[in-house]
Amino acid sequence: MNLNEFFSWFPWWGYVLLVLLIVFLRDIIQKKHTISHNFPIVGHLRYMLERIGPELRQYIVANNREELPFNRSQRSWVYASSKRENNYQGFGTDQDIYAPGHIFINPTMIPYALPEGHPNKQTPSLLPSAKVMGAYNKRKKPFRPKSVINISAMSFGSLSANAISSLNKGAFKAECYHNTGEGGYSPYHMHGADTMLQIGTGYFGVRNDNGDFVMDKLVDLVNQHEAVKAIEIKLSQGAKPGKGGVLPASKITKEIAEIRHIPLGQDVVSPSGHKAFTNMTEMLDFIEAVAKETGLPVGIKSAVGKLDMWEELTDLMLAKGIGPDFITIDGGEGGTGAAPPSFANHVSLPFIFAFTSVYQIFLKKGLTDRVVFIGSGKLGFPSSALMAFALGVDVIQVAREGMLSIGCIQAQVCHTNRCPAGVATQNKWLQAGIDPALKSERFYNYVKTLRKEILEITHACGYEHPSQMTMKDVDISMGDNNYTTTLANVYNYEKAQVPFKSIADLIACPHLGGKKETNTALA
């Protein structure tokens, strides 16, 4: 019998039995996996179910409000908004409105009515910042963001080229700014949107071979790119405060290495702290030096834990008459890339506790008017955003919500380079599934919808702009006590009043960002 005759005679189920026999022998011989050794063949079912367990829970087991970091209802709202589909819900709320921490926004009996000729009559989503970055410190190039909703720091490298391009093109349409993240200013940030250049502890893109900050490189970059409107110095971030950023070697391409000025083939971990300064006094001097050389507003980003350095910072601001033009408070619930669970789960305060702790220090020292406060940490939904405005936030940055709008499915494998949606990966095949022309439109739709709904609720509260929200305009459910109380009672302060005349006055500002050829937002 020749080989062909043998294979034609050998039945198909024989091949199956042969494969199972090989797997059986392999299982009982190996000692690495106890389950498959003790239960040959069938033990593999356990590993398979474990692997697809998150997907099973996400689509079959968990209810609409159960998952973290974003539940199904939140994701569905982002998806529907980004696609311009019906994002309403029927038959009332399915939330437990008596649960502790539930947000209640207090409407007035007679809402604010837009007068004839009001800018929001023509453009319902037009919502600029009520404050100007760099105004107090008299920077050469002050900046008023044309959108109160903007893109938080997410680096090229952590996110794919197509994802960054989609976000930047969408930001151009939505006239919001795009924070570059600490990974440097890439070609994918150059599609027209205003950008906030972030400088982290690794000084990527503005460093020498030793990893030291080089001022001349920063000045050259800013001079070459008019879209850079502000500079953010990252001290720490919510997902891993005090540890610096992490970019696995598997994600580092030749292009990323050139943009960041880093070696190929090894993990890149940013230092935990800056080398350009080592204390609060040196940090203020560094901020002033960067602002003087670039002419741009300069701010800081930080997670929050111990408050003694915030006290020191504010004391120095009073004594020296200088300071950051904006402060980004990043909540501990944030995170779009790789972080150790011990840091992501336990180090630094969540946004609402972090922000209120810092804001009160600035409030008691009369410094709130000097600074534009930026909030970051799951604030990309109307109720969360309005709560943040009521607490004292001036501008909001969204990260994961923006990722969801361009196709992220919350697979939570951002750190593996295997993101199935092509958002958080450098795999060419996976990221090819993202069409920047389509996804940019979806991000634009999401931002536009979010701003529009924020404005609609603001009007229901009797105000023209969310900066007018007070801490008595939002109640929090106290859970078992069966009552609600205002933010003012919970956190024991009243936010400082933000000077505001009208939205028409804001869009007439010479420092307004957005599209310079028209200087008007899209409807």
N, C-alpha and C positions, 0 to 999 in steps of 0.2 A: 504493500500500500504506500503510494507516494504521499507527499505532504498535502497536496491539494485534495486528494481523496480522503485523507484523514480529517481535514477541516470541514469538508462537505458532509462527512459521516457524523462528526462530533456535534451533538445537539446544542442549541443556543443556551439552554439552561445549564448545560455543562460548563460553559464559560462563566456563568454566574456563580456556580458552585466553586469553580476554581478560584475566582477572585475572592469569594468569601473565605475559602480555606487559607489563602495567602494572608488576608487581613486577620483571621483568627490566629494563625501562627505568629504573625508580627505582634499582635496584642499581648499574647501570653509570654512572649520572649522579652519584650521591652519592659523597663521598670520606671520609666519617666512619668507615666500617667497611671495612677492607681485604679481609677474607675475602669478604664479600657482593659487593664490587665485582669482585674477581678471579674469583669463582665465583658468578655470579648465580643466584638461586633456591635451588640446592642448598647454598649457603653458610649459609642460614638453619637448616639441619639442625644445624650445629655449635652455634649459639647455643641452639637448643632443647635439645640434649643436655646442654649446659653448665648450662642452667637446672634441668634435672631430674636432673642428675648425683648430687647428694647423696641424693636419694630412691632412685635406682637402686642406689647403693652400700649404702644403709641396708637395703634390703629384699631385694636380689638378690645383690650382689657380696660384701659384707663378711661374715666369719664371726661367730659368736656372741660372741667375745671381742676383736674387732678395733677397734671404733669408739671414738672419743672425742667428747665428754667422758664419755658413758656408753655402754657397749656393749650389745648386744641382750640378753644374759643379765641384766644389771643392770636394764634397763628392763622386761624381762618379769617379773622378780621383783616390782618395784614395782607393775606393772599387775595381776598376779595377786593380790598381797596386798591391794591396794586394792579389788578386786572380790570378795574372799573366795573366790577360785578356787584350784585346786591349784597351789601355788607350789613343789612338790617337783621333783626331777629324777631321772631313772632311769639305771641302768647306769654309775654312777660319775661322777666329775668329768671335765669336758672342758677343764679348765684345765691349763696347763703348770706343774705344781707345783714344777718345778726352776728356774723362771725367777727371776731376781734380784728381790728385794723381795716375793716371795710370802709371805703371812701364814700362820703356823701357830699356832693357839691350843692350849696344852698342857693336856689334860684330866687329871684325877686318876683313880686306879684306883677310888676309892669316892667318888661325887659327893655333893654336899650334898643331903640329903633334907628336904623341907618337913615340919616337925612339925605335928601336929594343931592346928587353929585359926590357922595361919599366914595372914596376909592374902592371900598369893599362891595359897592353895588356892581361895579364893573368886574372886579377881581375878588371873588369871595375868599380866596386863599392867601391874599396879600397880608403878610404879618411880619414887619421888620422888628428888630430889637429896639427897645425903648432907650437903651444906653449905647454910648459910643466907646469903643475900646481905644484907650490912649488919650482921651480928651483931658482928663485931670492932669496927667503928667506932660501934656503938651508935646506929644510925639509929632514928628514931621508928617507922618501919614496915618492919621486916625482912621478907624474903621468901624462903621456901623453895619453889622450883618443884616442883609435884606430879609433874612428868614430867622425866626426864633428856633426853628428845627434844622439841625445841621448834622453832618456825618462825623461820628467820633473817630478816634485814632485807630486805624486798622492798616497795618503795613502791607506794601507789596512784598510778598515772601510768605507772610502769614496767609494772605488772600492771593488768589490767582490774578494774572494779568487781565483776563477777561472780566473778572469780578470788579477789580479796581476801575477798569475802563467803564464798565456799566454804571458804577456808582458816580464816577466823575461826570460822565455825560448826563446822567440823570440829575446830578447836582446843578449842572449848568442850566438845564431846563427849569428846574425848580428854584434857581437863583439862591441856593444855599451854599455854604462853604463846605469844603472837604478837608478834614484833618488827615494829613499824610501818614500818621503813625511814625514811630521812631525809625522805620526802615529806609528812610531817605526819599527824596523827590524823584519819582520814576517817570518814564515817558507816559505811563498810563494815568498819571495825575495831570496831564497837560491837554485835556480836552475842553478847556475853556472855563471851568468852574473856579470860583474863588477858592484859595487853599490856605489852610493853616499849617505851617511847617512845624512839625514836632521834632525837638532835639532831645533824645534820650541819653542815658548814661554811656551808651556805646558811640555816640556822636556819628552815627552812620551817615555817610555822604559828605560830612564836613569834618573829617578826621584825617590824621596822618597814619603811617604804618604802625605806629605804637598805640593807636587808639586815642590819641589826644585831640582835643578840640582845636580847630584851626579857623580863626575869625575870618581870614581872607577868603577861604572857601565858602563860608556862609554869605559874605557880602557879595561875592561873584554870583552865587546862586540866586540871591534875591534880586540883584540887578538884571539878571538874564530873564527872570520870570516875573512879570508884572502881576500875575495871578496870585502870588504869595502876599497875603494881606496881614498876616499876624504870625508870631512865632511863639510856640508853646514849649516850655522847658519841662519835660516830664521828670518829676522826682520819684513817683511810684504810680502804680495802677492798681485798681481794685482787685483783680484776679490774683496778683502775686506781689503785694507791696513789699519793698525791701529786698526783692530778689532780682529785679531786672527782667528784660524780655528773654524769651527762649525761642530760637529758630532751629529745629532739628536739621541735621546734615542732609537728610533725605529730601528736604525742601529747597536746598540751596543750589541754584543753577548758576551757570557762568554769568548770566545777565544780573542776577541778584548780587553775586559777589562783586561785580564791577560797580553797581550802583551803591552798595554799602561800603565798598573798599574793605572786604573781608576775604579770608582764604576759603577755598573749596574743600569739601570732603570732611568737615567737622562741624559739630554743633556750635552755634553761636549763642553765647549767654552774655547778655549785657551785664556790666558790673552792677553791684547792688546800689552803689552811690556814684556821684559825680566826682571827676578829678579836677574840673575847672573851679570848683569851690567846695569847701568842707564845713562851712557854718552859715548861719543866717546873714551875717554881715557881708561875707564874701558872695553869697548868693545875690543879695541886693545889688552889689557892685557889678556882678556879672550881668544881671538883668539890664542895668543902666548902660553898660558897655555895648551889649547887643543892640539895645534900642538906639543908642547914639550912632552906631556904625551902619545900621540898616534903615533907621528912620521909622521902623514898624512898631506897633504895639507888641509888648512882650509879656507873657503870663506864665503861670506855673500850673501843673497838673499833679494832684496827689490824692492818694487814699488817706484815710484818717484813722488814727488810733490815739496815741498820746497827744495831749493838747498843749504841752508846755512850749513847744517850738512855735505853735501858732500864736501864743501869747507873746513870745519873743519877737516874732516877725512883726506883729502889729505895733509893739512898742518901738521897734526900730523904724517902722514907717512913720510914726508920729514924730520921732526924734530927728530923722533925716529928711523928711518931706519927700521921700521917693518910695517906690514899691512897684509890684506887678500891676499891669493894666487889667488883667483878668485872672481869675482863679477857677480852675476846673476841679470840682470835687467828684471823685470817682468812687462809686459805691462798691462795697465788697462783693455784691452779687454780680458784678460785671465779669467780662472775660470772653474773648473771641478766639484765642489761640491755645497754646500749650501752657499748662500750669500744674504744679504738684497739688494733689487734693488737699494736703495739709494747709497750704496757703489759700487755695480757692475757697475752702470750706470754713476756715477758722481765723484767718488773719485779716484784720481791718474791719471797720464798721460798715454795715449796709448803708445805702445812700441817705435815707431819711434821718438816721441818727448821726451820720457823718456830717451832713450838710448843716443841720440845725446846731450842732456843737461848734462848728467853725463860724457860722454866720453870727451867732450870738457874741462871739469874741469881737468881731468887726463892728457889730452893732453897738456894744457898750462903749467902744472907743471912738465912735463917730466916723468910721472909715468906710461904710458901705457905699457912699457916693463916689469913692475913688476907684472902685473895682466893679467890673462886669463879672457876675457870678454865673458860671456854667455848670449845669448839672448833668451827670452821666450815671446811668444804672437802671435800666428797664423803665425808662420814662417815655418811651415812644408810643404811648397810648393817651387818648384825650384826658381821661380822669387823672392818670398819674402825672401828666404834664401840668395840668392845672393845679394839682396839689403842690407841685414843685414851685410854680410861680407864686402861689400863696405863701410859701415858706421863705421866698426871697430870691429864687433863681431868676436870672434874666434871659438866659439862652440855654437851650437843651441840645445835647449831642446824642445821637442814636447810633448803635453799632449792630447788634444782632438783629434788631427789627429791620434795619436796612438790608442785612444779609437775607432775611426771610423774604423780603420783597423781590429779590432777584433770584429766588429759587431754592434757598437753603431749606432743608427738611428737618432740621434739628437732629441729625444723625449722631451728633456729639463725637465725631471722629476727626475733629479739626487738627489734632496733634499727630495724626498718623499718615498724612499725605494721601489719604484714600477717601476724601470727601466725595460722596456719590453725586452731589449736585454740581461739582466743579468749582465751588466757591472758595473753599479753604484747602487748596491743593496746588502743587506745581506739575502734576501729571498732565501732559499735553492732551491725552485722549479725553480725560475727564473734564478738563476745563473747556475743551472744544464744544461741549454741549451748551455753553453759555453764549448766547447771541447778544453782544452789547447793544445793538440797535433796539432789540426788543426789551431786554432787561433794564436798560436805562429809562425807557418809557414807564416801566412798572415801578421803578424806584420813584420817579417823578410823580406818578399817580398816588403812591403811598404818602409822600410828603405833602402833596397838595391836599389830599383828603384829611390828613392829620391836622394840618393848619386850619382847614375849613371847619372841622368839627370843634377844634379848640376855640375858634372865634364864635361859633354858634352857641357854645355853652357859656362863653364869656358874656355874650349879649344877653343870655338868659339870666345871668347874675346881675345885669344892669350896667355893665362896663363896656367900653369900646375896645380896650386892649387888655390882655391877660396880666400885664404888669400892674394893673390896678387891683387885682385880686388881693384880698387881705386874709389873715389867718382866721378870721371869723366867718369867712365864706366857705370854709370846708370843715365838715365834721368827720370824726372818726368813731366807728362803732367800738364800744368798750367790751363787747362780748357778753360774758356771764353777768355783768352788772346791769344788762338790759337797758342801757341808755347810750346816747351819743354825746360827744363833747367836741368843742372846736379845737383846731390846731393850736390856737393861742393858749387854751387851757392845758393842753397836753404838754406843750414845749415851753410854756411860761415866757413868751415874749411876743411882741408885735413887730412885724417886719417894718423896715424903714420905707417911707413913701417914696416911690420912684417918680421923678419929675416927668410929666407927660401932658402934652397939649392935645394932640390928635394924630391919627395915622397919616393924615395929609401932611402934617408938619414933619413926620419922620421921613417920608419919601422925598421931601424937598431938601433933605440934608445933603450937603456936598460930599460927605464921607460915606454915603450909602454904597453898599456893595451891589453885586448883581451885574446884569448885562449892560455894559456902558453904551452900547449903540442905541438901546431903547430906554434903558433904566426903568423898565416897567415889568412887573411880574406877569407870567402867563395865567390865564384864567383857569 
